[in-house]
Amino acid sequence: MAEAATALSSQELPCPVSLKSHPRLSSWLRFTADGRVGVFTGKVELGQGILHALQLIAAQALVLDTQHLDMLTTTTAHSPDEGMTSGSLSVQDSGAAIRHACIHARALLMQTGATSYADLPGLIDMNQPVNWALSLSLSALPIDTAKDVGREDLRRLIHGHADFIHDLQPEGLLHGRMLRPRELRAQLDEAVWAQVAAQFAARQVGPDAAWPASLQLVRDGQLIGVIAPTEAWAQAVAQVLHRDLKWQAQPHGLGMSAQGTAGIDQPAETQVFFESGAADEPGISDEHFSADYFRPYLHHASMGSSCALALWTLEGLKVWSHSQGVFALRRDLALALSLPPDQVEVAHVRGAGCYGHNGADDVAFDAAWLARRCPGKTLRMLWSRADEMVWSPLSPAMRMRVSAQLNTYNELTDWCHEVWSQGHSSRPGRAATPALLGSWQTAQPFPVLEPINVAAAAGAGAERNAVPPYRSVHVKVVAHRLMGLPLRSSAMRALGAHGNVFAAESFMDEIAHARGLDPLAFRLGLLDDPRAQAVLSRLAEKINWSARRSELAAQEGRGLGLAFARYKGKGAYCAVAAEVEVTDQVRVRRLTVVADIGQVVHTNGAVSQLEGGSIQSTSWALKEAARWDTEKILTQDWEAYPILRFSEVPAVDVHLMPGAANPSLGAGEATQGPTTAAIANAVFHALGVRVRELPLTAEAIQRAMD
């Protein structure tokens, strides 16, 4: 590890992006008289162990035990604005900034002759800029990647501490529920509303018990909510009102038949996303390949539905949220509620894992909107399961068309990847008007926003990982951003990388099979990046590729497939092998993952992220697909939208490449695409049938056979 520090310090390292935006030492560190060190970050804990990893980075650089460090709550009141906690960038960006700030603080401690960090604030200017060019060798204690020092957040969860936002119970808490239709496009029946509102005013709604004085029914346009003194009252009254209220549904215009084409005939904004090299006329011996692949709409399907707390006072609004971007949420809340941003504070509290833009931001608006009716009281807003499935953004469906030409030497002379998809981001904070569901439903609504794709520099959206890692004379990527679709879409783990890697790596297998080539050897022959080659070679070694593949080929319905990608083309390297058994359904028996994520900060955390991503991707590959009819989304509960059960989880082996001499890369989204592609390739190996649509159900396999 000492050698790694020397190797890193010898490189010309750019200033970390988060440090450019927040260069002051006080933006990252707080020293207190009792000797404790507080560490600020703009990234939030979503269950991925980020705060623990950042704590380890700070402890190493400060030469302190982790028990002396406090990872401070991420809030717009005092944390640095580091944008979204997304894109596998937390260790890469926030970790780098914290490391440099701590190294600088360590140098100041030695320069001033202070005996402890508690003395520093009286000896130095805490607002001085961080000297990020200091040698990394000042980090005298290495991060012990072989030892799990223990995550305090996991210990607390195991012992049943109430750390989730759903568990917060401040004194005098009120409870809120929203009353939204189950149809996507519907108008409230005003005559029925008048009757129900009159019954409510007469206290003829809800349980047969004493009517609480704090019970309210609130409406603004199509936005309707209930305020109640207890969770039981909120649930009971909302259930009765939802039964009695009527909405006049209108067809949304997208039939289920469009699922297979992913709206390919919709209006689209088309652009050449990437092109390199020159396309030549195919030679006489060149062979042309082409195939279409499909990935359906996906729900986030968080185990816990979205929740938020809000408090209005004379000083302004405070919101507690499990949003992935507290600053972006603050901006849109201020816009939607006509408040100055400095009168809105958003504090992060951990919620159910979301891995993208679910209903967390929308439910925060709902909580704030209702809390305005009960100033001085904290209001807790909880969405129902149906609210979550119907109204939170979906991960958009994608259709990919990949074509290629090969010469007689099995070299790619042309590669074209086209993708049809809605935009992959509707996150708050990025437009002139709010991207919050409730703000689109008031009597004076803000305009409904079309989902966008993030910039290529940030990893792209629908186009993410559409540029192949393989050598080709000519490469072209064309993106068709579908417009005007009724289904609201936004970011989910890996964005377009999941669909694009599934398509590209399935296609590589198809070409290899057509040419009679080993799929592994074919890939290795077209990779120029030594780290990519090393990851695939290590995977082959770990699974004994050739021998195991031959062994399974001799067994009916058994198969082994692999896939590779470098996330975003500049992130973690990841190769996955999947072993499957196909009978009445596809069962994934084992996944083997090899990843190069550069310098590893916390081994157990990295392994958990890669393992969790591969299991989630298995669920997407085998089971998940949103469905709808002409008026509404049909997948509103777990019966209609099955996810992978514990009994179906495959064995997962994760192996990390040595990477101490390289900067850290994020692990959270690296396995999504390669896992699904590896499973699809294993199904082909087992059946000899290429299934190009997800999920890999018995029906999809039958269609491929037909």
C-alpha positions in Angstrom: 0.0 0.0 0.0 2.9 2.3 0.7 4.1 1.7 -2.9 0.6 2.6 -4.1 0.8 6.0 -2.3 4.1 6.7 -4.0 2.8 5.7 -7.4 -0.2 7.9 -7.0 1.7 10.9 -5.7 4.1 10.7 -8.7 1.3 11.3 -11.2 0.0 14.6 -12.4 -3.4 14.5 -10.7 -6.0 17.0 -11.7 -7.9 18.9 -9.0 -10.9 16.8 -8.0 -14.1 18.2 -9.5 -15.8 18.6 -6.1 -12.8 20.5 -4.8 -13.0 22.9 -7.7 -16.5 23.9 -6.7 -15.7 24.0 -3.0 -12.1 24.8 -2.5 -12.2 25.9 1.2 -11.0 23.7 4.0 -14.1 24.6 6.0 -16.3 23.1 3.3 -14.9 19.6 4.1 -13.8 19.5 7.7 -14.8 20.7 11.2 -12.6 20.4 14.3 -14.1 20.6 17.7 -12.6 21.3 21.2 -13.1 17.7 22.3 -10.8 16.4 19.6 -13.4 15.1 17.2 -13.3 15.7 13.5 -16.4 16.3 11.5 -16.3 15.4 7.8 -18.7 17.1 5.3 -19.9 15.5 2.1 -22.5 16.3 -0.5 -23.1 12.6 -1.2 -25.7 10.6 0.7 -26.0 7.1 2.1 -28.4 5.0 0.1 -27.3 1.7 1.6 -24.2 1.4 -0.6 -21.8 2.1 2.3 -20.5 5.4 0.8 -20.3 7.2 4.2 -18.2 4.3 5.6 -15.8 4.4 2.6 -15.5 8.2 2.9 -14.8 7.9 6.6 -12.0 5.4 5.9 -10.5 7.8 3.4 -10.5 10.6 5.9 -9.1 8.5 8.7 -6.2 7.4 6.5 -5.3 10.9 5.5 -5.7 12.4 9.0 -3.9 9.5 10.6 -6.8 9.0 13.0 -8.9 6.1 14.1 -12.4 6.1 12.5 -14.0 6.3 16.0 -12.7 9.9 16.2 -14.4 11.0 13.0 -18.1 11.9 12.4 -19.6 11.8 9.0 -22.0 14.8 9.2 -25.5 14.7 7.9 -25.8 15.9 4.3 -28.0 19.0 4.3 -28.3 22.1 2.2 -27.5 24.1 5.4 -23.8 23.3 5.6 -22.8 20.5 3.2 -20.9 21.1 -0.1 -23.1 20.9 -3.1 -21.8 17.9 -5.0 -24.8 17.3 -7.2 -26.5 13.9 -7.3 -25.3 10.8 -5.5 -25.3 8.9 -8.7 -23.2 7.5 -11.5 -20.8 5.6 -9.2 -19.0 8.8 -8.5 -19.1 9.2 -4.8 -15.7 7.7 -3.9 -14.2 9.0 -7.1 -15.3 12.6 -6.6 -16.2 13.2 -3.0 -13.6 10.8 -1.8 -10.9 12.6 -3.7 -11.9 16.0 -2.3 -12.1 14.7 1.2 -8.7 13.0 0.9 -7.0 16.2 -0.3 -8.7 18.3 2.4 -7.5 15.9 5.1 -4.0 15.7 3.7 -3.9 19.5 3.8 -5.2 19.5 7.4 -2.5 16.9 8.4 0.2 19.1 6.8 -1.1 22.1 8.8 -1.1 20.2 12.0 2.6 19.4 11.5 3.5 22.9 10.3 1.9 24.7 13.2 3.2 22.3 15.8 -0.3 21.7 17.2 -0.7 18.7 19.4 -4.1 17.8 18.2 -6.7 18.7 15.5 -8.7 20.4 18.2 -6.1 23.2 18.3 -6.1 23.9 14.6 -9.1 26.4 14.3 -7.3 28.8 16.6 -4.1 28.6 14.7 -5.1 28.6 11.0 -7.7 30.2 8.7 -10.3 27.5 8.1 -11.4 29.3 5.0 -8.1 28.9 3.2 -8.2 26.9 -0.1 -7.2 23.3 0.1 -3.7 22.7 -1.3 -4.6 19.7 -3.4 -1.1 19.4 -4.9 0.4 18.1 -1.6 2.1 14.7 -1.8 -0.2 11.8 -1.1 2.7 10.3 0.9 1.6 12.5 3.8 -1.1 9.9 4.3 1.1 7.8 6.6 -1.4 5.2 7.5 -2.7 3.1 4.5 -6.2 2.0 4.1 -6.3 -1.6 5.2 -8.2 -3.2 2.4 -7.9 -6.7 3.9 -9.7 -5.8 7.2 -13.3 -4.9 7.6 -13.3 -2.3 10.3 -17.1 -2.6 10.6 -19.8 -0.4 9.3 -21.6 1.4 12.1 -24.7 1.9 10.0 -25.0 -1.9 9.5 -24.5 -2.5 13.2 -27.3 -0.1 13.9 -29.7 -1.7 11.4 -28.9 -5.2 12.8 -29.8 -4.0 16.3 -33.0 -2.4 15.2 -32.2 1.3 15.5 -34.8 3.6 13.9 -32.5 5.2 11.3 -34.8 5.3 8.2 -36.9 8.3 7.3 -40.0 6.2 7.8 -39.1 5.8 11.5 -38.8 9.5 12.4 -41.3 10.4 15.0 -40.8 14.0 16.2 -43.2 15.3 18.9 -46.6 16.4 17.5 -46.1 14.7 14.2 -49.0 14.8 11.7 -49.5 12.3 8.9 -50.4 12.9 5.3 -51.7 11.0 2.4 -52.2 11.9 -1.3 -55.3 11.1 -3.3 -54.3 10.6 -6.9 -56.1 8.6 -9.5 -54.8 5.2 -10.7 -55.1 6.3 -14.3 -52.4 8.4 -15.9 -54.7 10.9 -17.5 -57.8 11.7 -15.5 -59.9 14.6 -14.4 -61.7 14.7 -11.0 -65.5 14.4 -11.2 -66.5 17.7 -9.7 -70.0 16.6 -8.8 -68.7 13.7 -6.8 -66.0 15.9 -5.2 -68.7 18.3 -4.0 -70.6 15.4 -2.3 -67.5 13.9 -0.7 -66.2 17.3 0.5 -69.6 18.0 2.1 -69.5 14.6 3.8 -66.0 15.3 5.1 -67.1 18.7 6.4 -69.9 16.9 8.2 -67.4 14.5 9.7 -69.0 11.5 8.0 -65.8 10.0 6.6 -63.4 7.7 8.2 -63.4 5.3 11.2 -66.4 5.2 13.5 -64.6 7.1 16.3 -64.2 10.5 17.7 -63.3 12.9 14.9 -59.8 14.5 15.4 -59.8 18.3 15.3 -56.6 18.2 13.2 -58.1 16.2 10.3 -58.1 18.2 7.1 -58.9 17.6 3.4 -56.9 19.9 1.2 -57.3 20.5 -2.6 -55.5 22.6 -5.2 -56.5 21.8 -8.7 -56.1 18.1 -9.2 -53.9 17.9 -6.1 -55.7 16.4 -3.1 -54.3 15.5 0.3 -55.4 14.4 3.7 -53.8 15.6 7.0 -54.4 13.4 10.1 -53.1 13.1 13.7 -52.1 9.4 13.4 -51.0 7.0 10.7 -54.1 4.9 11.3 -56.4 7.9 10.7 -54.5 9.0 7.6 -54.6 5.5 6.1 -58.3 4.9 6.9 -59.6 8.2 5.7 -57.5 8.1 2.5 -58.8 4.6 1.8 -62.4 5.7 2.1 -61.9 8.9 0.1 -60.1 7.1 -2.7 -63.0 4.7 -2.9 -65.6 7.4 -3.0 -63.9 10.0 -5.3 -64.3 9.5 -9.0 -62.0 10.4 -11.9 -62.9 10.6 -15.5 -60.1 8.7 -17.3 -58.8 9.5 -20.7 -56.8 7.1 -22.9 -53.1 8.0 -22.8 -52.5 6.9 -26.3 -49.9 4.2 -25.9 -51.3 0.7 -26.4 -49.5 -2.3 -25.0 -48.7 -3.3 -28.5 -46.2 -0.5 -28.5 -44.2 -2.3 -25.7 -42.4 -4.4 -28.3 -41.4 -1.4 -30.4 -40.7 0.9 -27.5 -42.5 3.7 -29.3 -40.1 3.4 -32.2 -42.7 5.2 -34.4 -43.0 8.1 -32.0 -41.6 11.5 -32.9 -38.0 11.6 -32.0 -35.0 13.9 -31.8 -32.3 12.1 -33.7 -28.6 12.9 -33.5 -25.3 11.2 -34.2 -24.0 10.8 -30.7 -20.5 9.5 -31.7 -18.6 8.7 -34.8 -15.0 7.8 -35.4 -13.1 6.5 -38.4 -14.3 6.4 -42.0 -16.9 4.0 -43.3 -15.5 2.1 -46.3 -17.4 0.2 -48.9 -17.6 -3.4 -47.8 -15.0 -5.7 -49.3 -16.0 -8.8 -51.3 -15.2 -11.1 -48.4 -16.7 -8.8 -45.6 -19.7 -10.3 -43.8 -22.5 -8.1 -42.5 -24.4 -8.8 -39.3 -27.4 -7.0 -37.8 -29.9 -7.6 -34.9 -32.5 -5.7 -32.9 -32.7 -6.0 -29.1 -35.3 -4.8 -26.6 -35.5 -3.9 -22.9 -38.9 -3.0 -21.4 -39.9 -0.2 -19.0 -38.8 -1.0 -15.4 -40.2 0.1 -12.1 -37.8 1.1 -9.3 -39.9 -1.2 -7.0 -38.2 0.0 -3.8 -39.1 -2.3 -0.9 -40.2 0.8 1.1 -42.4 3.4 -0.6 -41.3 7.0 -0.7 -41.6 9.1 2.4 -40.7 12.7 3.5 -41.2 15.0 6.4 -41.8 18.8 6.2 -42.0 21.7 8.6 -43.2 25.2 7.9 -42.2 28.0 10.3 -41.8 31.8 10.2 -38.2 31.2 9.1 -39.1 29.1 6.1 -39.4 25.4 5.1 -37.4 22.4 6.3 -37.7 19.1 4.5 -36.3 15.7 5.5 -35.9 13.5 2.4 -34.2 10.4 1.0 -33.6 12.3 -2.2 -30.3 11.6 -4.0 -29.8 15.3 -4.6 -30.8 17.6 -1.7 -29.6 20.8 -3.4 -31.5 20.1 -6.6 -34.6 19.3 -4.6 -34.2 22.5 -2.7 -34.1 24.5 -5.9 -37.2 23.0 -7.3 -39.1 23.2 -4.0 -38.3 26.9 -3.9 -39.5 27.3 -7.5 -42.7 25.3 -7.0 -43.6 27.0 -3.7 -42.5 30.5 -4.6 -39.9 30.7 -1.8 -36.4 32.1 -1.8 -33.9 29.2 -1.9 -32.3 30.4 1.3 -35.6 29.9 3.1 -35.6 26.2 2.2 -33.5 23.6 3.9 -33.4 19.9 2.7 -31.7 17.4 5.0 -31.0 13.8 3.9 -32.3 10.9 5.9 -31.8 7.4 4.7 -34.7 5.6 3.0 -35.3 2.4 1.1 -32.8 1.8 -1.7 -33.8 3.4 -4.9 -30.8 3.3 -7.3 -32.1 6.2 -9.3 -34.9 8.8 -9.5 -37.9 7.2 -7.8 -40.6 9.1 -5.9 -38.4 10.6 -3.1 -38.4 14.1 -4.6 -42.1 14.1 -5.5 -43.2 12.9 -2.0 -41.0 15.7 -0.6 -43.1 18.3 -2.5 -46.3 16.6 -1.4 -45.1 16.8 2.2 -44.2 20.5 1.9 -47.4 21.4 0.1 -49.5 19.8 2.9 -47.3 21.1 5.7 -48.1 24.7 4.6 -51.6 24.0 5.9 -50.4 23.2 9.4 -47.5 25.7 10.2 -45.4 24.8 13.2 -46.2 21.1 12.9 -44.0 18.5 11.3 -45.9 16.5 8.7 -45.0 13.0 7.5 -46.0 12.1 4.0 -46.0 8.4 3.0 -46.9 7.2 -0.5 -48.8 3.9 -0.9 -47.4 1.0 -2.9 -49.8 1.9 -5.8 -48.7 5.6 -5.6 -45.1 4.4 -5.9 -45.7 2.1 -8.9 -48.0 4.4 -10.8 -46.6 7.8 -10.2 -42.8 7.5 -9.6 -40.7 7.7 -12.8 -40.1 4.5 -14.8 -36.8 3.4 -16.3 -37.5 3.9 -20.0 -37.9 1.1 -22.5 -35.1 0.8 -25.0 -34.8 -0.7 -28.5 -31.2 -1.2 -29.8 -30.2 -2.0 -33.4 -26.6 -3.1 -33.8 -25.0 -3.8 -37.1 -21.4 -4.7 -38.0 -19.1 -5.8 -40.7 -16.2 -8.3 -40.3 -13.4 -9.0 -42.7 -11.8 -12.4 -43.2 -9.4 -11.8 -40.3 -12.3 -11.5 -37.9 -11.7 -7.8 -37.5 -14.4 -5.2 -37.2 -14.5 -2.9 -40.2 -17.7 -1.2 -39.2 -19.9 -1.0 -36.1 -23.2 0.9 -35.9 -25.3 1.1 -32.7 -28.7 2.8 -32.8 -30.9 3.3 -29.7 -34.5 4.4 -29.4 -35.5 5.5 -26.0 -37.1 8.3 -24.0 -34.7 10.5 -22.0 -33.2 8.9 -18.9 -33.4 11.9 -16.6 -36.3 13.9 -15.2 -34.5 14.8 -12.0 -35.1 18.1 -10.2 -32.8 21.1 -10.5 -32.0 21.0 -14.2 -34.8 23.1 -15.8 -36.3 26.6 -15.5 -39.4 25.0 -14.0 -39.8 22.3 -11.4 -39.6 18.6 -12.2 -41.9 17.7 -9.3 -45.0 15.7 -10.0 -47.3 17.7 -7.6 -46.3 21.0 -9.1 -47.7 19.8 -12.4 -51.1 19.1 -10.9 -52.1 22.3 -9.1 -54.8 24.8 -10.3 -52.0 26.8 -11.8 -49.6 24.0 -12.8 -46.1 24.2 -14.1 -45.5 22.6 -17.4 -44.9 18.8 -17.6 -41.3 18.3 -18.6 -40.0 15.9 -21.2 -37.2 13.6 -19.9 -33.8 14.5 -21.1 -30.5 12.6 -21.5 -27.5 13.8 -19.5 -24.5 15.2 -21.3 -21.9 12.9 -22.8 -19.3 14.3 -20.4 -21.4 13.1 -17.5 -21.7 9.6 -19.0 -24.7 10.2 -21.3 -28.2 8.7 -20.8 -29.9 6.5 -23.4 -26.5 6.4 -25.2 -24.5 5.3 -22.2 -22.1 2.5 -23.1 -23.4 2.5 -26.7 -19.8 3.1 -27.9 -18.2 -0.3 -28.0 -14.9 -1.0 -26.3 -13.7 -3.1 -29.3 -11.5 -2.0 -32.1 -13.3 -1.1 -35.3 -12.3 0.9 -38.4 -15.5 2.8 -38.2 -17.9 3.3 -35.3 -21.1 5.2 -35.3 -23.7 5.7 -32.5 -27.1 7.2 -33.4 -29.6 8.2 -30.6 -33.3 8.6 -31.2 -34.8 10.4 -28.2 -38.5 9.6 -28.2 -40.9 12.5 -27.4 -44.4 12.8 -26.3 -44.8 9.4 -24.6 -47.3 9.3 -21.7 -45.1 7.2 -19.4 -42.9 9.3 -17.2 -39.3 8.2 -17.3 -36.1 9.0 -15.5 -32.8 7.6 -14.2 -32.4 4.1 -12.8 -29.1 2.3 -12.0 -26.7 2.4 -15.0 -29.2 4.3 -17.2 -28.8 3.3 -20.8 -25.8 1.1 -20.1 -28.0 -1.8 -19.1 -29.8 -2.0 -22.4 -26.8 -1.1 -24.6 -24.4 -3.6 -23.0 -27.1 -6.3 -23.2 -27.4 -5.6 -26.9 -23.7 -5.1 -27.8 -22.5 -8.1 -25.8 -25.2 -10.4 -27.1 -24.3 -9.2 -30.6 -20.6 -10.0 -30.0 -21.6 -13.5 -29.1 -23.8 -13.8 -32.2 -20.9 -12.8 -34.4 -18.6 -15.2 -32.7 -21.0 -18.1 -33.1 -21.6 -17.3 -36.7 -17.8 -17.3 -37.3 -17.2 -20.4 -35.2 -15.1 -18.5 -32.8 -14.7 -18.8 -29.0 -16.6 -15.8 -27.6 -13.8 -15.0 -25.1 -11.0 -15.2 -27.7 -13.1 -13.1 -30.1 -13.4 -10.3 -27.6 -9.8 -10.5 -26.5 -8.6 -10.1 -30.0 -10.5 -6.9 -30.4 -9.5 -5.2 -27.2 -6.6 -2.8 -27.1 -6.9 -1.8 -23.4 -4.6 -3.9 -21.2 -6.8 -3.5 -18.2 -9.9 -4.7 -20.1 -7.9 -7.7 -21.4 -6.7 -8.5 -17.9 -10.2 -8.5 -16.4 -11.5 -10.9 -19.1 -8.5 -13.1 -18.7 -8.9 -13.3 -14.9 -12.6 -14.2 -15.4 -11.7 -17.0 -17.7 -9.1 -18.3 -15.2 -11.6 -18.1 -12.3 -14.3 -20.1 -14.0 -12.0 -22.4 -16.1 -13.8 -21.1 -19.1 -13.2 -23.6 -21.8 -13.4 -26.8 -19.7 -16.5 -25.6 -17.8 -18.3 -24.5 -21.0 -17.7 -27.9 -22.6 -18.8 -29.7 -19.5 -22.1 -27.7 -19.4 -22.7 -28.1 -23.1 -23.0 -31.9 -22.6 -25.8 -31.3 -20.1 -29.4 -30.6 -21.3 -30.5 -27.1 -20.6 -27.2 -25.9 -19.0 -25.2 -23.1 -20.4 -22.3 -20.7 -19.6 -22.0 -17.2 -21.0 -19.9 -14.1 -20.4 -20.0 -10.4 -21.1 -17.7 -7.4 -20.6 -18.0 -3.6 -20.4 -16.2 -0.6 -19.0 -18.9 1.5 -17.4 -19.4 4.8 -19.3 -16.3 3.9 -21.3 -14.2 5.6 -18.5 -15.3 4.0 -15.3 -14.9 0.5 -13.7 -13.9 -2.5 -15.9 -16.3 -5.4 -15.3 -16.6 -8.9 -16.8 -19.3 -11.3 -15.7 -19.9 -15.0 -16.3 -23.3 -16.6 -15.8 -24.1 -20.2 -15.4 -27.8 -21.0 -16.1 -30.2 -23.9 -16.1 -33.2 -23.7 -18.4 -36.3 -25.9 -17.8 -39.7 -24.3 -17.6 -38.0 -21.1 -16.8 -34.4 -19.7 -16.7 -32.6 -20.2 -13.4 -29.3 -18.5 -12.8 -27.2 -20.8 -10.7 -23.9 -18.9 -10.4 -22.5 -15.5 -11.3 -18.8 -14.8 -11.3 -17.7 -11.2 -11.4 -14.3 -9.7 -12.0 -13.8 -6.0 -11.7 -11.1 -3.4 -11.9 -12.1 -0.4 -9.8 -8.6 1.0 -9.3 -7.6 1.7 -5.7 -9.9 -0.1 -3.4 -11.0 1.9 -0.4 -13.2 -0.7 1.3 -13.1 -4.2 0.0 -16.3 -5.5 1.6 -18.2 -2.4 0.4 -17.0 -2.8 -3.1 -17.8 -6.5 -3.2 -21.3 -5.8 -1.8 -21.9 -3.2 -4.5 -20.8 -5.5 -7.3 -22.7 -8.4 -5.9 -25.9 -6.4 -5.3 -25.8 -4.9 -8.8 -25.5 -8.4 -10.3 -28.4 -9.7 -8.3 -30.6 -6.7 -9.3 -29.6 -7.2 -12.9 -30.6 -10.8 -12.7 -34.0 -9.8 -11.5 -34.3 -7.3 -14.5 -33.1 -10.0 -16.9 -35.5 -12.7 -15.8 -38.6 -11.1 -14.4 -39.2 -7.4 -14.5 -41.3 -5.5 -17.0 -43.9 -2.7 -16.4 -47.3 -3.3 -18.1 -50.2 -1.0 -18.9 -53.5 -0.8 -20.7 -55.0 2.1 -22.5 -55.6 4.1 -19.4 -53.3 3.0 -16.5 -50.3 1.2 -15.4 -51.2 -2.4 -14.5 -48.2 -3.3 -12.5 -49.3 -1.6 -9.2 -48.2 -4.3 -6.7 -45.8 -7.2 -6.1 -48.3 -9.7 -7.6 -48.3 -7.9 -10.9 -44.6 -6.9 -10.8 -42.6 -9.9 -9.5 -39.0 -9.4 -8.5 -36.3 -12.0 -7.8 -37.1 -14.0 -4.7 -34.4 -14.9 -2.1 -34.8 -18.6 -3.1 -33.9 -17.6 -6.7 -30.7 -15.6 -5.9 -27.7 -17.2 -7.6 -24.4 -17.8 -5.9 -22.2 -14.8 -6.6 -18.4 -14.8 -6.6 -16.7 -11.4 -6.8 -13.0 -10.9 -7.5 -11.3 -7.5 -7.5 -8.2 -6.8 -9.6 -5.1 -5.3 -8.0 -5.5 -1.6 -8.6 -3.6 0.3 -6.0 -1.6 2.3 -8.5 -4.8 3.7 -10.2 -7.4 6.2 -9.0 -10.5 4.8 -7.5 -13.5 4.1 -9.8 -17.1 3.5 -8.7 -18.4 0.0 -8.3 -22.2 0.6 -7.9 -23.3 0.4 -11.5 -20.6 -1.6 -13.2 -22.3 -5.0 -13.2 -25.8 -4.1 -14.5 -25.1 -4.5 -18.2 -22.6 -7.3 -18.2 -24.7 -9.5 -15.9 -27.8 -9.3 -18.1 -25.8 -9.9 -21.2 -23.9 -12.8 -19.7 -27.2 -14.4 -18.7 -28.6 -14.0 -22.2 -25.5 -15.5 -23.7 -25.7 -18.4 -21.3 -29.3 -19.0 -22.4 -28.2 -19.2 -26.0 -25.4 -21.6 -25.0 -28.0 -23.8 -23.2 -30.7 -23.8 -25.9 -29.1 -22.7 -29.1 -31.8 -20.1 -29.3 -31.0 -16.3 -29.3 -33.5 -14.4 -27.2 -33.2 -10.7 -28.0 -35.9 -9.3 -25.8 -36.0 -8.9 -22.0 -37.1 -10.3 -19.6 -36.0 -13.8 -20.5 -39.3 -15.5 -19.7 -40.7 -18.7 -21.1 -42.9 -16.7 -23.4 -40.0 -14.7 -24.7 -38.0 -17.9 -25.3 -41.0 -19.4 -27.1 -41.3 -16.3 -29.4 -37.6 -16.6 -30.2 -38.0 -20.3 -31.1 -41.0 -19.5 -33.3 
